Amino acid sequence: QPFISNINHTENEVLASQVKCPSGMSPSEYVVYGCMRAGGMTQMRNMARAVYSSLLNVKQDHVATLLRQVILQIGPLTSSPSSSSFSSSFSSSSSSSSSAGEGEFLWKHDMIDDNYVREMCDAFTKMLDQVALNWESSDLLRTVVLFGTYAAENSSPSARPIAFQLLHHARGIALDWMRRIGSDTLPTALRHQDPSASSLRQRLVSIALSVVFTFDVQNRNDAFPDAATLLPLWRALVCIH
């Protein structure tokens, strides 16, 4: 819990606390997990290292929660105005900032690095491909969609198309999962009065919500390039309601 809720610990403290490693986690996993938020300025890079190292199972709830915390927590603004490209880029695209010149979101400075966004989107795309036939990986899907929507709004203009590609890819996999659960797995469970029907409904709604969130961006021209793009959104909303 402390590794998720704050950034006040250091990497040395994590290394020194390996005796507290839970039984279901290896020491290497514990160190990667604990060091991810060891400092606000480095947590985005630490997340990239964790994703690429494959030491953490991003499909597990506690790992997904940690990744989402890294993505969602904006962090403080610098106190003085800045004319840097990061400040202007972030301020023009993010609903979290009010105007350019208020300062920089230093914890998110990696998001204007096109190579960083490209590598993270590539890594998450490969992860989705590995679980494309496993609709039980909805936690991973939500994490990927969260990163994609954040990158689509807060990266540089040249990197945003890469983020939208990730969102389109995630949406396609989610729609396939919805089809498989809704037209086959769930009806079969209901027909046989299987107790798992309730959890299948919850899973279906969770996946449908991920589809909706792929459209949750400010740049509507990229999110809705044509009327046909809205069909998955309507399908997901019908599923939820």
N, C-alpha and C positions, 0 to 999 in steps of 0.2 A: 504493500500500500504506500509507504513513503516514497518509493521510486516512481510512483504514478502521480502522486498529489503535489510534489514539490521538486524544485531543482537545487535544493540547498546542500545536497550531498556531493562529494567529490569522487573521482575515480579511485583515488587511494583509499577512501573510506569503503567503497564497494569491495575492493580487493581484500581489505582487512576484515571484512565481515563475511567472508566465504563460509565460515563455520555455521552461518545461519541459512545456508542454502537448503531449500526445501527438498524433501526426499525424491520428489518427482522431477527434479531439475538437475542437470549436470552442472558442475562448477563453471564450465565454459559458458553455458547458457545463462547462469546466474550473473556472471560478470557482464556479458553483453546486455542483458536485460537491465541490470542496475546502472550501467554507465550511460544508457541512452539519454537520460534526462539529467546527467551530471553537468549542469551548466546550460543556461538558456541559449547562449550564443552558438553552442556546438550541437544541440540536440537534433537539428535537421540532418547534419552530416552523420551523426551517430545513428540515426534512423536508417540512412542509406547503407552504412556499413553493416548494420544488423540484417537488413533485407538481403544484401548481397552475400553475406557470410553463410546464410542458410542455417545458422546455429539456432535460430528461434523459429518455432512453428507458428507462423502468423495466423493460422486457422484456430489457434487456441484463444479462449476468451480473454485471459489476462494479457496476452501479447497484443491482441487486437485493441484492447482498451488502452494500453500504453501507447500504441501507434496513433490512435485517434487523439489522445491527449497532446501528443507532440504536434500533430497537424492543427488542432483547434486552438490551442492556447497562443494567442497573438503575442503576448509579452508587452513590455513597456515601449513607449516612444522615446526617442532622444528628446532632450529638453529644448534643444536649439533647432531652428529651422535648417533644412538642408536642401541644396539644389541638386543633389545627386540623382542619377537616373533611377535608382531604386525608389527614392521618395516619390518622384513624379509618377513612376509607373504604378507603384502600389496605390498611391492616393487616387489615381484616376480610375482604378478598376475595383477597388475594394470598398464594400459598404461599411467596413469597420473603421475607416478613416474619413474624416470630414472634409479635408482640403489639403492640397499640396502645400508643402512648406511647414507643416506642423512638426516634422521630424521624421525619423526612420523607425520602422519596426525591425530592430536589429536581430531579433530572434529568427526572422524570416528572410534574411538577406540572401540566403541560398536560392530563393525562388526566382531571382532575376538572372540566375546562371542557367543559360539554355542547356548546357551540358548536364547539369544536375537534374533539371526537369526531364530531359530526354532519357537519361539513365534510369531515373525512378519510374517513369512511365513504361519503359522497356521491361524493367524488372517486374513490375506489377502485371504487365500484359502476359509475360511468361508464366507467372504464378496462376493467373486465371486460366491460361491454356492447360495447365497441369491438372486443374480441377474442373474443367469444362463439363465433364460427364458426372460430376459429383455435386448434386444440388445441396448437400449437407454443408457445403463450404460458404454459407451465406454470410458468416462473420467476416471472412476475407473479402467477399464482394462489397460489403458495406465500407470496409476500410479503403478499398481501392477507389470506390466512387467518391468517398470523402476527399481523398487526395486529388482525384481528378477534377472535382468541382473547385477545390481551392486553387489548384494550378491554373485552371481555365480562367479564373478571375484575377489572379495575383502574380502570374509570371509575365515575362516580357511579351510583347505582341508577336514576336517571331516564334515563341515557344508555345503559345496558346493552342495552335492547331494540333500539336502533339497531345496536349491534354484532352482536347475534344476527341481525338482518335481513341484515346484510352476510354473515355466515357462511352463512345459508340460501341466499342468492343465489349465493355462490361454490360451495357444494355442488351446487346445481342445474346450474351450468355444467360443473363437474368431472364430474358423472355423465353429462352429455351427451357430453363428450369421451371418457369411458371407453367408452360405448356405440358411438360412431363408430369408435374405434380397434379395440376388441375384436370388433366384429361385421362390420366392413367392411375397414378399412385393413390391419390386421395379418393376417387370414386371406388376403387377396389377396397380400400380400407373401410369406407362407409358401408359398402355392400356386405362386408363380412363382419360389421360392427367391431372393427379392430380398435382397441383403446388408443392406438397411435394416431387416429384420425384428428384428434384435437391438436396435437403437436404439429401435424402436417399442415393444418389450417394456419397455425401461427407461422410456420416456416414460409408458407405461400404468401402471406401478408407481408412478412419481412422482406422477401425477395421483391414483391411488387413495390414496396416503399423504396427500395434501392433503385428500381427503374424510374420512379418519380424523381428521386434526387439527382439522377443524371441530367435532368432538365433544369435543375436549380442553379442557374447561372444568370448573371446580369446581361451578358451579351446574347440577346435573344436571336439575333441573326445567325449566329453559329449554332445555337441550341435547336432552333427551329428553321432550318434552311428551306423547307417546303411543307406543304400541308400534310403530306404523307408521313412526315416525321412525328406528327402528333398522334398517330394511331397507337404506337406503343404506350404513350402517356394515358390515353383514354382507356386502353386495355388494363393498364395497371390500376388506374383509379376505380374502374368497375370491379376489379378483383378485390380491392381493399374494402369497398363499400358493400 
